[in-house]
């Protein structure tokens, strides 16, 4: 777990930096530099490409993580995992360029997006090949560079291009083409990083030899596609019941609430390859150890961030334009949903990388039924709060089913008694610090000061409880290592 913690730390730093930059782009630059209509166009391009991408990648990125470590002819396997999305890309490309006008009619903004269907397609293609090369790097236990390219590169490019729009160097429509080019450059950089991990040579593969990988990829890609589509379902259905203003409030609140899961995302980037290797070696003790430790470390890191966000949420909203504070409850509900999603151990990953991978599609369909049904029930009654409750219920249901399934098949359970104790500690901290409100006066500077002071108090007190309580020897060891670099005597204590 030590290598996981170390790489996860840097992955988390990069991922958080990406979230911060993404927040700046979303909350400030887009709103000031772009018209509302063209901002919606950009978001449509990215959202549609996110739904299409899994169908092009065909789960080949996950297949590399699972099969590459035990494959003798690694070059031929990589070649096969690149050939599959290439074939799909050619077929789908013929459809897009031959029937693009028909496809555009499926969107409410068909007239506006008609000329940009091909851009969404190319973004999906570049993203799919990026994921394949990223899977190759992950299989060699190198994830930090890929995480940087995934989390930071697109956002840095967006920031640069937004300023280019602001200064009149490019137009808002040209921005769409340049942002597509940034995805292409990101893919090429990831291919270079993968080559550095282990130089490869593309060779013509045998399709018959890798039939099991096609089967695995089909189930994996369908599950990914369902997840990608459902992430956008609440945002798609909400405008049918509420105003577009409410949609804007909800989008910002969801963005803030989902930040809770960033540490987990960093953790599983490196934990997944280790788990896949343990499954391949039938090392059940290692599998259970990874599940329990990942769950506890996620509870600490994601729980700490849950406190920082929700105990400061009213002050955070004071920094945003008036009206957005209507999403305060949404932030709490979404962050609770993502917290439970994060602490469910590696149950989902175990299913994907084990011989039970077909069950991932079953659970994806369960999620789909839960999301669609609960959204259609709760949104007409509770508006955007209903959409958030739907997310909470859906993630509770699907993760409970996954954890239960893994327990029935292996006896592994990600939670221990100290998980319940730490959950109680989080509840107490939330009750105290969310109730405690103080002010340094009017103005943004004073509000930022309140956030900083309260956050420092939360980090120091919660961190002390975690370290003294011995909840995570890995994080305690990392803390001593960091402390030892600055205070050598204290680091050895």
N, C-alpha and C positions, 0 to 999 in steps of 0.2 A: 504493500500500500504506500510505501515511502515514495517510489517513483511516480505514483499516481498523484499524491499530494503535491509534489514539487512541480510536475508539469501542469497540474490543475491550477496551481497558484498563478503561474504565468498566463495560462489560458484565461483564467478569471480576470486578471488585470487587463488583458487585451479585450476580452468580451465586454467588460464594464466600460472601457474607454470607447468601444464601439457604441454602446448604449448611450453614453453621454453625448457623443457626437451625433448619434441619431436623434436624440432629444433636441439638440440645438437645431438640427435641420428641420425636424417636424414642427417644433413649437415656435420657432422664430424665423428661420430663413425662408422656408416655403411660404409661410403666411405673409411675409413682407415683400418677397421678391417675385411671387408667382400669382397669377390670377387663380380664382377658385376652380374655374372650369379646367384649366390646364394642369393644376395640381391633381385634380381628380383623374385626369388622363394618365398622368405618370403613375399614380397608385393603381389604376386599372391594369396598366402594362405589367407592373411588378406582380400584382395579385394573380392575374391570369397566367403569367409565366410560372409562378409558384405551383399552380395546380397542374399545369402541363408537364413540368419538369420530371416528376416521378415516372410518368409514362415513357419518357425518352430514356431516362437512366435505367429503367427496367430492373432496379434493385442491384445493379452491378457493383455499386459502391459498397453495399453491405456484403455482397458475395466475396469481394476481395478481402474484407476484414475477416470473414469467416474461413475462407478456403486457402488464401494465399500462404499463411504460415506453414501449412503442411503440404503444400504443392511443390513438387521437385522442379517442374518446368515453369518457373514463375513468369518468364517472358511470354510464353504461349498463353498462359492464363490471363495476363494483362491484355494481350492482344485480343483475346476473345471478349473480355469485358468492355473493350473499346469498339469491337465490331458490332455487338448487339445494338448499342445506342446509335451507331452510325447507320445501320439498316433502318431503324425506326425513324431516324432523322430524315433520311431520304424519302421514305414513304409519306411521312407526315408533312414534309416540305412540299411534296407534290400536291397534297390536299390543300394546304394553306395557300399556295400560289395559284392553284387552279380553281379553288372554291372560296377564296378569301372574302368575297362580297357576301356570300351566303352565310359564312360563319359570323360575320359582323352583325348580321340581323339578330343573332341570339342575345345581343347586349342591348339594354335600354338606351344606351348612348351610342347606338349603332352608327349613326351618321358621323359622329365625332371620331369614333375609334376605327372606322372602316379602313382608313389608310395606315393604321398602326398595328393591325393584326399581325403582320409579318414581323414587326419589332418584338412583340410579345413572344412570338415563336422563336426568334433568334436568341432572346434573353434566356428562354427555357433551354435551348440547345447548349448554349455556353455554360449555363449553370449545371446541366446534366453531366457534361464532360468534366467540369470542375470537380463535381462530387466523386466521379470515378477516380480521378487522380488523387483526390484527398483520401479516398478509401485505401489506395495503394500506399500512401504515406502513413496512414494510421496503422495499417497492417505491419509496418516496420517500426512502430512505436514512436512515430514523429507526428505530432499533431499541432504544435505551437504555431508553425509557419502557416499551416492551413487555416487554423482558427483566426490568425491575423488577417489573412486574405478574405475569409468568409465574413468576419465581423467588422473589420475596419476598412478594407480597401474600397468597397462599394460606397461606404459612407464618406470617406475622404474624397473620392471622386465626385460624389454628389455635392459636397460642400464647395469644392473648387468650381464645379459647373454652375452652381447657384450664384456664386459671386460673379462668374462670367456673364450670366444673365443680368445680374444687377448692374454691372458696368457697361452693358450693351454690347459685349463682344460676341455673344450669340443670342438668338431668339429663344423663346420658350418652346417652340416646336423643334428647333434644332437641338435643344437640350435632350429631347427624347432619343435622338439618334446618337448623341455623344454618350448618353448613359448606357445605351446598348453596346457601344464600343468599349466602355469600361468593363463590361462583363466579359467581353472577348479577351481583353488584356489580362483580366484576373484569371481566366482559364489557362492562358499561356504561362503565366507566372506559376500557377499550381503544377502544371506539367513539368516545369523546370525544377521545382522543389521536389516533386516525386522522383525525377531522374537523379537528383543529388542524393536522395535516400538510398537508392540502389540503381545504378545505371542499367537501363533495359534496352532491348532491341526487339522491335515488333516483328512477330513471326506469324505466318498463317496458321490459325488454330484448327483443331478438329472439332466440329460441332457435335459429333456423336459422343466424344469423350466428355463433353461438358453439358450433357443434357440435364443432369441434376442441378447444375448451376442455373440453367434457364428456368427450371421449375421453381427453384428457390427464389430467383429474381422476380418471377411473375407474382408469386404470393407477396413478396416483400414490397414490390412496387405498388401493388394494389392497396396494401395497407397504408403506405406512404401517401398515395394519391387521395385516399379517403380522409386521412388526417389533414392534408393540405387544404382540401376542399372545405372540410368542416370548420377549419380555423376562420374561414371567411363567411360562414353561413350566417352567424348572428349579425355581422355587419351588412350582409345582403338583405336579410329579412326585416331588420329594424326600420328602415325608411318606409316600409309599407304600412307601418302602424304609428310611427312617430315622425317628427319633422327632421329635415336635414341638419338643423341646429342641434337637435338631440343626438343625431348620428355623430356630429363633430365632438360633442361632449363625451360620448361613449368611447370613441376611438382614442381620445387622449387618456381617459381613465384606464382603459385596457392596456395601453402602452405603459403607463406607470405601474399598474398592478402586476403585469407579466415580468417586470424587472426582477421580481423576487426569485425567479427561476434561473437567473444568470449563473450563480455558482454551480448549480446542478448541471447546466449545460456544459460548463467548463470541466466538471468532474467526469462526466460520462464520455467526453471526447477521448480520454486516455483509458478510462476504465473498461470501455467496450472491447477494445482489442485484447486486453488482459483476460477478460471474461471469456471471449471467444476461444482464446488459447487454452484456458482451463477446461472449457467444455470439450474441446478437441482431445485433450489429454485425459478426459474423464476424472479430473481432479475435483471431486465433489466438495472436499474440505475447503479448497481455495475458492470455489464458487460461493459457498455460504459465507465465508469470511469477507469476500468482496461485497456481497449483498448487504450484510449487516453494517460494515464500515461505511459503505457508500451512503446508506440510509442515515446513519448517525451524523456523518459529516455534512450531508445535505441539510439535515434538520438544524444543525448549528449555524451553518453559513446562510442558508435561505431563511431560517427563522430569525437570525440577526438582522438580515435585510428587511424582513417583514416588519420588525419593530421600527427600524429606521424610517421606513416609508410611512407606515400607518400612524405612528406616534407624532410625525411631523406633517401629516397630510394637509391639515388646515393652513399651515404656514406655507407649504409648497403651493397650494392653490392661490394664496395671496400674491404670488409672483406671476400668475397667469391672468389674462384678461377676465373681466367680470363675467360671470355666468357659468364658467367652467366648473365652479365648485359644486354644481349639481351632480357631478360624478363621484363625489367622495365615497358614497356607499358602494359604488361599482368597484372602486379601487380595493376596498376591504374584501369584498366577495371574491374578486378575481385573484387577489394575492393569496387568500386562503385556498382557493382551488389549485393554484400553482404550487403552493407549499406542500399540499398533500400529494400532488403529482410528483414532486421532487423527492419526497421521503419514501416513496414506494419501492425503494431499492432499485435493483436492476432487473425487476421481474419482466418488464417489456423486452429488454435486451436479451435476457435468457431465452425467452420464447423465440425471438428472431434468429438467434445464433445456434439454437439447439435443433434436435430432430423434430421438435414440436412446432416448427416455424409456420406450418399451415394454420395453426390456431391463431396466429397474429391477425390473419384476415377475418376470422370469426369475431375476434374482439373488436376489430375495426368496424365491422358491421353493427355490433352491439353499440359501439360509440355513435355511429351514424343514427341509429334508431333513437337513442337517448337524446342526442343533440337536436334532431329535427322535431321530435315529439315535445320535448320540454320547451324549446323556443316557441313553437306554435301555441303552447299552452300559457306560458308565463309572460311573454312579451305583450299580448293584448291586455293583460291584467295589471302588470307592474312596469311596463315600459322598458327602459334600459336597465333598470334593476332586475327585471325579469330575465333579460338576456344574460346578465351576469350570474344569476341564480342557476340558469340553465347550464352554463359552463361549469359551475361548481358541482352540480348534481351529476353531470356527464362524466367529469373526471373522477369523481368519487366512485361511480359505478364501474367504469372500465378498469380503473386501477385496483379496486377491490377484487374484481373478477380475475385479473392477472395475478395478483398476489395469492389469491386462493388457489388458482390453477397450479402455480409453481409449487405451492405448499403440498398440494395433493400428489403431484408427480415426483417431488424430490424431498419433501420434508423441510425445505428451506423457508425461513420466515425472516423478513428484514427487520422486524421490530423486537426489542427487548424491553425489560422493565425500565431501564434507564431512559428509553425513548419516551415512555409515558411520563417519567419524572421531568425530563427536559421540556416536554410539551406543557406541563403544569407551570414550569418556570417561565416559559414564554407568555402564557396567559396572564401570570401575575405582572410581569414587566409591561405587557400591553395595557393592562388595567391601570397601572400606576402612571405611566408616562403619557398615555393618551388622555387621561383625565387632567394631568398637570399642564396648565396653560399659563404662559407668562409672555410679557412683551418688553422690548427695549424702546418702543416708540413707533411712530408711523414711518413709512418708507421702506423701500426694498432692501436697503443696507441693514436696517434694524431687523427685518424679517429673516434675512440670511444669517444674521448673528444669532437669532433664536434657534434656527435650525442647526447651526454649527454647535452651539453650546449643548443643546439637548442631545444631539447625536453623539458628542463626545462622552456625555454622561452614560448614555445607553451602551456604547461600545466598551467603555471601561468597566462598568458594573456587570454587564452580561458576560463580557470576556473573562472577568475574574471568577464568576460563578462557573463557567464552563471549564476553566483551567483547574480551579480548586476541586470541582466535582469529578474530575477525571473522566469526563464523558468521551473524549477523543484523545488517546495517546498520540495519534499521528499529528493532530493539530498542535498539541502541546509540545511535541518534539520540534515541529516546524517553528513554533514561537520561540523556543529556546535557541534554536539555530539562528534565527534572525536577531534575537537579542544579543547572542554571543558575538555577532559581527560588530556590534557597537559597544557592548560592555562585556568583554571577554570573561571576567569573573562571574558576572550574573548569568551568562549563557550556560555555564557548566553547572549551575545550581540545580 
